[in-house]
């Protein structure tokens, strides 16, 4: 279900004399761009490490090399999830994001699935196409040669094939599926259990081990290529940085606030959390194959706080920091800034509770399971905290007198009955 935009237009509640100067705003935008660049650079670095681990798995399939590739995937999610705060307000990021982090995906497009998955869908003709098992695929009456599985085949033909968003062929979640396989445990314990022998060409268990390896190699290389592109967009002279810094500074603030509000509300509280909780459906779990959703959500919230405070800790431990949105709010209304800081801390603490439960053996899909009243309450508390911090973001929009901000909504929050229709 697609988020529903909610347009919020601030209405001159503050004296113009109290508003920040354009020069001050520009400094904040420069910090924001610097953090974006650092986050995408870290994402690229960890994606290269993941690709190295993938290539080692394919060269020497074993339980250890598969475990190392899985761990590299989990590590790669840490910086990337923190960059999601740059979505929604920056069109160049929004147009690109589906290539690297689209979900949920109909995994039958890519590889074998359990019989319970079914063989067809009323809405997706490619639901069980299994490109790994089939060296050709018919698209719009035309036979496409898929003998060679390449990054170009994945990005130009398979990704969102048929115009269907669930046909996710590239990005982190395609790699996740190929490393873990389906999670067939429902809301019970356990993640996907793909064996390393799915990549062993001399003792192949899943069939088509060579093509599966070709797909995993290609999609891993494609992730590195896509992240390289986004790093370039935020470097000096890059399109994303130039669009932000060369335009009206107040439009830049609107972009920041749109990103923070939309990720907090419609995307994270709504589509990624409340929807799955309402349906008690593990298929609505973000990192569903690996049971890594507790970390995915946590680092999304950390990314929101990074942007607000103008401070990001890189994977090497160094800090990128500078003038921040918090500084602008503090100058206009110190109490409002303190409120926002408190709300961000509360949300991060609520997400930490979810992480702690997962570390103790109760994964996110178990927390949202039907009949798990305590787990459901823990997830709902995090949702409530996200909604609460969004209300403060709305007050910040008004305090800074920023117009044109659109915060994404979600039926699960705004029109719950529609979810069950």
C-alpha positions as CSV (number, residue, x, y, z in Angstrom):
1,X,0.0,0.0,0.0
2,X,1.4,3.3,-1.0
3,X,1.8,6.1,1.6
4,X,-0.7,9.0,1.4
5,X,0.8,12.5,1.3
6,X,-0.3,14.9,4.0
7,X,0.5,18.5,3.1
8,X,1.5,20.7,6.1
9,X,1.9,24.4,5.4
10,X,3.2,26.4,8.3
11,X,1.4,29.6,8.9
12,X,3.3,32.6,10.1
13,X,3.0,31.9,13.8
14,X,6.4,33.6,14.5
15,X,7.8,37.0,14.0
16,X,10.0,37.2,10.8
17,X,12.6,38.9,12.9
18,X,13.0,35.6,14.9
19,X,13.6,33.5,11.9
20,X,17.1,32.3,10.9
21,X,19.1,34.1,8.3
22,X,19.7,32.5,4.9
23,X,23.5,32.3,5.7
24,X,22.8,30.3,8.8
25,X,20.4,28.0,6.9
26,X,23.1,27.5,4.3
27,X,25.6,26.3,6.9
28,X,23.0,23.8,8.1
29,X,22.5,22.6,4.5
30,X,26.2,22.1,4.1
31,X,26.4,19.9,7.2
32,X,23.4,17.9,6.0
33,X,25.1,17.4,2.6
34,X,28.4,16.4,4.3
35,X,26.6,13.8,6.4
36,X,24.8,12.5,3.4
37,X,28.1,12.1,1.6
38,X,29.7,10.4,4.6
39,X,26.8,8.0,5.0
40,X,26.7,7.0,1.4
41,X,30.5,6.6,1.4
42,X,30.3,4.3,4.4
43,X,27.5,2.4,2.6
44,X,29.7,2.0,-0.4
45,X,32.6,0.8,1.6
46,X,30.6,-1.8,3.5
47,X,28.9,-2.9,0.2
48,X,32.4,-3.5,-1.2
49,X,33.2,-5.6,1.8
50,X,30.0,-7.5,1.3
51,X,30.9,-8.1,-2.4
52,X,34.3,-9.5,-1.3
53,X,32.5,-11.9,1.1
54,X,30.1,-12.9,-1.6
55,X,32.9,-13.6,-4.1
56,X,34.7,-15.7,-1.4
57,X,31.4,-17.7,-0.8
58,X,31.1,-18.4,-4.5
59,X,34.7,-19.4,-4.8
60,X,34.7,-21.6,-1.6
61,X,31.2,-22.5,-0.5
62,X,31.0,-23.5,3.1
63,X,29.0,-22.8,6.3
64,X,31.8,-20.4,7.3
65,X,31.9,-18.5,4.1
66,X,28.1,-18.2,4.0
67,X,28.1,-17.0,7.6
68,X,30.7,-14.4,6.8
69,X,28.7,-13.1,3.8
70,X,25.6,-12.9,6.0
71,X,27.5,-11.0,8.6
72,X,28.9,-8.6,6.0
73,X,25.3,-8.0,4.8
74,X,24.1,-7.1,8.3
75,X,27.1,-4.8,8.7
76,X,26.3,-3.1,5.4
77,X,22.8,-2.3,6.6
78,X,24.2,-0.1,9.5
79,X,25.3,2.9,7.5
80,X,22.8,2.5,4.7
81,X,19.7,2.6,7.0
82,X,21.0,5.9,8.5
83,X,20.9,7.4,5.0
84,X,17.2,6.8,4.7
85,X,16.7,10.2,6.4
86,X,17.7,11.7,3.0
87,X,14.8,10.2,1.2
88,X,11.5,11.9,0.5
89,X,12.9,15.5,0.4
90,X,15.5,14.9,-2.2
91,X,14.1,13.7,-5.6
92,X,17.4,12.3,-6.8
93,X,17.5,10.0,-3.8
94,X,13.8,9.1,-4.2
95,X,14.2,8.2,-7.8
96,X,17.2,6.0,-7.1
97,X,16.2,4.4,-3.8
98,X,14.1,1.6,-5.3
99,X,17.1,0.1,-6.9
100,X,18.8,-0.5,-3.6
101,X,16.2,-0.9,-0.9
102,X,12.8,-1.7,-2.4
103,X,10.6,-4.1,-0.4
104,X,8.6,-6.3,0.0
105,X,9.7,-8.5,-2.9
106,X,8.0,-11.4,-4.6
107,X,11.1,-13.7,-4.2
108,X,9.7,-16.3,-6.7
109,X,10.8,-14.0,-9.5
110,X,14.4,-14.7,-8.5
111,X,14.8,-18.3,-7.3
112,X,13.1,-21.4,-6.0
113,X,10.5,-21.1,-3.2
114,X,8.6,-23.4,-0.9
115,X,5.4,-25.0,-2.3
116,X,3.4,-22.9,0.2
117,X,4.4,-19.8,-1.8
118,X,2.1,-20.8,-4.7
119,X,2.7,-20.7,-8.4
120,X,0.8,-17.6,-9.5
121,X,-0.6,-14.3,-8.4
122,X,-3.7,-12.3,-9.6
123,X,-1.6,-9.2,-9.7
124,X,1.9,-10.4,-10.8
125,X,2.5,-12.4,-13.9
126,X,6.1,-12.9,-12.8
127,X,5.3,-14.0,-9.3
128,X,7.1,-17.4,-9.7
129,X,9.2,-16.8,-12.8
130,X,12.3,-18.1,-11.1
131,X,14.9,-16.5,-13.4
132,X,17.7,-18.6,-11.9
133,X,16.0,-21.8,-13.1
134,X,14.9,-20.4,-16.5
135,X,17.3,-18.9,-19.0
136,X,14.6,-17.1,-20.8
137,X,11.5,-15.1,-19.8
138,X,8.6,-13.8,-21.9
139,X,7.9,-10.1,-21.3
140,X,5.0,-8.5,-23.1
141,X,4.9,-11.3,-25.7
142,X,8.7,-11.0,-26.3
143,X,11.2,-13.7,-25.3
144,X,14.1,-12.2,-23.3
145,X,17.3,-14.1,-23.3
146,X,18.5,-14.5,-19.7
147,X,21.2,-17.1,-20.5
148,X,23.8,-14.7,-19.0
149,X,22.8,-13.2,-15.7
150,X,24.5,-9.8,-15.6
151,X,24.0,-6.5,-13.7
152,X,22.5,-5.1,-16.9
153,X,19.9,-7.9,-17.1
154,X,18.9,-7.4,-13.5
155,X,18.7,-3.6,-13.6
156,X,17.3,-3.0,-17.1
157,X,15.0,-6.0,-17.5
158,X,14.1,-7.7,-14.3
159,X,13.9,-4.9,-11.8
160,X,10.1,-4.0,-11.5
161,X,9.4,-6.1,-14.5
162,X,5.9,-5.5,-15.9
163,X,5.8,-2.3,-13.9
164,X,5.1,-4.2,-10.7
165,X,6.9,-2.8,-7.6
166,X,7.0,-6.2,-5.9
167,X,9.3,-7.5,-8.7
168,X,12.4,-6.5,-6.8
169,X,15.4,-8.0,-8.6
170,X,18.2,-5.8,-7.2
171,X,19.4,-4.2,-4.0
172,X,20.0,-5.3,-0.4
173,X,16.8,-7.4,-0.1
174,X,17.5,-9.4,-3.3
175,X,21.0,-10.2,-1.8
176,X,19.4,-11.0,1.5
177,X,17.1,-13.5,-0.1
178,X,20.0,-15.2,-1.9
179,X,22.0,-15.4,1.3
180,X,19.2,-16.6,3.7
181,X,16.4,-17.9,1.5
182,X,12.8,-17.7,2.6
183,X,12.0,-17.4,6.3
184,X,9.3,-20.2,6.6
185,X,8.9,-19.8,10.4
186,X,6.0,-17.4,10.3
187,X,5.9,-15.6,13.6
188,X,7.9,-18.4,15.3
189,X,11.6,-18.3,16.0
190,X,14.2,-18.6,13.2
191,X,15.3,-16.8,10.0
192,X,15.9,-18.2,6.5
193,X,18.0,-21.4,6.3
194,X,19.4,-21.5,2.8
195,X,22.3,-24.0,2.8
196,X,25.7,-23.1,1.5
197,X,25.4,-26.1,-0.9
198,X,23.0,-23.9,-2.9
199,X,26.3,-22.4,-4.2
200,X,28.4,-25.6,-4.4
201,X,28.7,-26.5,-8.0
202,X,30.1,-30.0,-7.2
203,X,27.5,-30.9,-4.6
204,X,24.5,-28.7,-5.5
205,X,21.4,-29.1,-3.4
206,X,19.1,-26.4,-4.7
207,X,19.7,-26.9,-8.4
208,X,21.1,-24.3,-10.8
209,X,24.0,-23.5,-8.4
210,X,26.0,-21.9,-11.2
211,X,23.2,-19.6,-12.2
212,X,22.4,-18.8,-8.6
213,X,26.0,-17.8,-8.1
214,X,26.0,-15.7,-11.2
215,X,22.9,-13.9,-9.9
216,X,24.3,-13.3,-6.5
217,X,27.6,-12.0,-8.0
218,X,25.8,-9.7,-10.4
219,X,23.4,-8.2,-7.9
220,X,26.2,-7.6,-5.4
221,X,28.3,-5.8,-8.0
222,X,25.2,-3.8,-9.0
223,X,24.7,-2.6,-5.4
224,X,28.3,-1.4,-5.4
225,X,27.7,0.4,-8.7
226,X,24.5,2.0,-7.5
227,X,26.0,3.3,-4.3
228,X,29.0,4.6,-6.2
229,X,26.5,6.7,-8.2
230,X,24.9,8.1,-5.1
231,X,28.3,9.0,-3.6
232,X,29.0,11.0,-6.7
233,X,25.7,12.9,-6.3
234,X,26.7,14.2,-2.9
235,X,30.3,15.1,-3.7
236,X,31.3,18.6,-4.6
237,X,29.6,19.4,-7.9
238,X,27.3,16.4,-7.5
239,X,23.7,16.9,-8.5
240,X,22.1,16.2,-5.1
241,X,24.5,18.6,-3.4
242,X,24.2,21.3,-6.0
243,X,20.4,21.1,-6.0
244,X,20.3,21.6,-2.3
245,X,22.9,24.3,-2.0
246,X,22.3,26.3,-5.1
247,X,18.5,26.8,-4.5
248,X,16.5,28.8,-2.0
249,X,17.9,27.9,1.4
250,X,14.4,27.6,2.8
251,X,13.5,25.1,0.2
252,X,16.5,23.1,1.5
253,X,15.0,23.3,5.0
254,X,11.7,22.0,3.6
255,X,13.6,19.1,2.0
256,X,15.2,18.2,5.4
257,X,11.9,18.4,7.3
258,X,10.0,16.5,4.6
259,X,12.6,13.7,5.0
260,X,12.5,13.6,8.8
261,X,8.7,13.7,9.0
262,X,8.0,11.2,6.2
263,X,10.4,8.6,7.5
264,X,9.2,9.0,11.0
265,X,5.5,8.9,10.2
266,X,4.2,7.3,7.0
267,X,7.2,5.1,6.2
268,X,8.5,3.8,9.5
269,X,5.6,4.2,11.9
270,X,3.0,3.3,9.2
271,X,4.2,1.1,6.4
272,X,7.0,-0.7,8.1
273,X,5.6,-1.1,11.6
274,X,1.9,-0.4,12.1
275,X,0.8,-2.3,9.0
276,X,2.6,-5.5,10.0
277,X,1.4,-5.2,13.6
278,X,-2.2,-4.8,12.5
279,X,-2.0,-7.8,10.2
280,X,0.3,-9.8,12.5
281,X,2.1,-10.6,9.2
282,X,5.8,-11.4,9.1
283,X,5.7,-10.8,5.3
284,X,5.5,-7.1,6.3
285,X,8.8,-7.3,8.1
286,X,11.5,-5.1,6.5
287,X,14.5,-7.4,6.7
288,X,12.3,-10.5,6.7
289,X,14.7,-13.2,5.4
290,X,17.5,-12.4,7.9
291,X,15.4,-11.4,10.9
292,X,17.4,-8.2,11.0
293,X,14.4,-5.8,11.2
294,X,15.2,-4.7,14.8
295,X,18.5,-3.2,13.6
296,X,16.9,-1.8,10.4
297,X,14.4,0.2,12.4
298,X,16.9,1.3,15.0
299,X,19.3,2.7,12.5
300,X,16.5,4.5,10.6
301,X,15.7,6.4,13.8
302,X,19.4,7.0,14.5
303,X,19.7,8.5,11.0
304,X,16.8,10.9,11.8
305,X,18.6,12.0,14.9
306,X,21.9,12.4,13.0
307,X,20.3,14.9,10.6
308,X,18.5,16.9,13.4
309,X,21.6,17.2,15.5
310,X,24.0,17.6,12.6
311,X,26.3,14.8,13.8
312,X,27.1,11.4,12.2
313,X,29.6,8.8,13.5
314,X,31.3,7.1,10.6
315,X,32.1,3.4,10.5
316,X,35.8,4.2,11.3
317,X,34.6,6.1,14.5
318,X,35.3,9.6,13.2
319,X,32.7,12.3,13.4
320,X,31.1,14.5,10.7
321,X,29.4,17.4,12.4
322,X,28.5,21.0,12.0
323,X,25.7,23.6,12.3
324,X,22.4,21.8,12.6
325,X,18.7,22.0,12.3
326,X,18.7,21.8,16.1
327,X,20.8,25.0,16.2
328,X,18.2,26.8,14.1
329,X,15.3,25.6,16.3
330,X,17.1,26.4,19.5
331,X,17.6,30.0,18.3
332,X,13.9,30.4,17.6
333,X,12.5,28.4,20.5
334,X,14.9,26.7,23.0
335,X,12.0,24.7,24.6
336,X,10.9,23.3,21.3
337,X,14.5,22.2,20.5
338,X,14.7,20.5,23.9
339,X,11.4,18.8,23.2
340,X,12.6,17.5,19.9
341,X,15.8,16.2,21.4
342,X,13.8,14.4,24.1
343,X,11.4,12.9,21.6
344,X,14.3,11.5,19.5
345,X,15.9,10.0,22.6
346,X,12.6,8.4,23.6
347,X,12.1,6.9,20.1
348,X,15.6,5.6,20.0
349,X,15.1,4.1,23.5
350,X,11.9,2.4,22.4
351,X,13.7,0.9,19.4
352,X,16.5,-0.3,21.7
353,X,14.0,-2.3,23.6
354,X,13.1,-4.1,20.4
355,X,16.8,-4.7,19.7
356,X,17.3,-6.0,23.2
357,X,14.4,-8.5,22.7
358,X,15.9,-9.6,19.4
359,X,19.3,-10.1,20.9
360,X,17.7,-12.2,23.7
361,X,16.1,-14.4,21.0
362,X,12.7,-12.8,20.2
363,X,12.9,-11.5,16.7
364,X,10.7,-8.7,15.3
365,X,8.4,-11.1,13.5
366,X,7.7,-12.8,16.8
367,X,7.0,-9.5,18.5
368,X,4.2,-8.7,16.0
369,X,2.7,-12.2,16.1
370,X,-0.9,-12.6,16.9
371,X,-1.4,-13.4,20.6
372,X,1.9,-11.9,21.7
373,X,0.4,-9.1,23.8
374,X,3.7,-8.1,25.4
375,X,5.5,-8.1,22.1
376,X,2.8,-6.2,20.3
377,X,2.8,-3.6,23.1
378,X,6.6,-3.1,22.7
379,X,6.2,-2.5,19.0
380,X,3.2,-0.2,19.5
381,X,5.3,1.8,22.0
382,X,7.9,2.5,19.3
383,X,5.2,3.4,16.8
384,X,3.7,5.8,19.3
385,X,7.1,7.4,19.9
386,X,7.5,7.9,16.2
387,X,4.1,9.6,15.9
388,X,4.9,11.7,18.9
389,X,8.2,13.0,17.4
390,X,6.3,13.7,14.1
391,X,4.0,16.0,16.0
392,X,7.0,17.9,17.3
393,X,8.4,18.1,13.7
394,X,5.2,19.7,12.7
395,X,5.6,22.3,15.4
396,X,9.2,22.9,14.1
397,X,7.9,23.5,10.6
398,X,5.5,26.1,12.0
399,X,8.2,27.7,14.2
400,X,10.6,28.1,11.3
401,X,7.7,29.2,9.0
402,X,8.6,26.7,6.3
403,X,6.1,26.1,3.6
404,X,5.7,23.3,1.1
405,X,6.6,20.5,3.4
406,X,4.8,17.2,2.7
407,X,4.8,14.5,5.2
408,X,4.0,11.0,3.9
409,X,1.0,9.3,5.5
410,X,-0.1,5.7,5.6
411,X,-3.5,4.0,5.6
412,X,-2.5,2.0,8.6
413,X,-2.3,5.2,10.6
414,X,-4.7,7.5,8.8
415,X,-7.4,5.1,7.5
416,X,-7.0,1.8,9.3
417,X,-10.3,0.3,7.9
418,X,-8.9,0.5,4.4
419,X,-6.2,-2.0,5.3
420,X,-8.7,-4.7,5.7
421,X,-10.8,-4.0,2.6
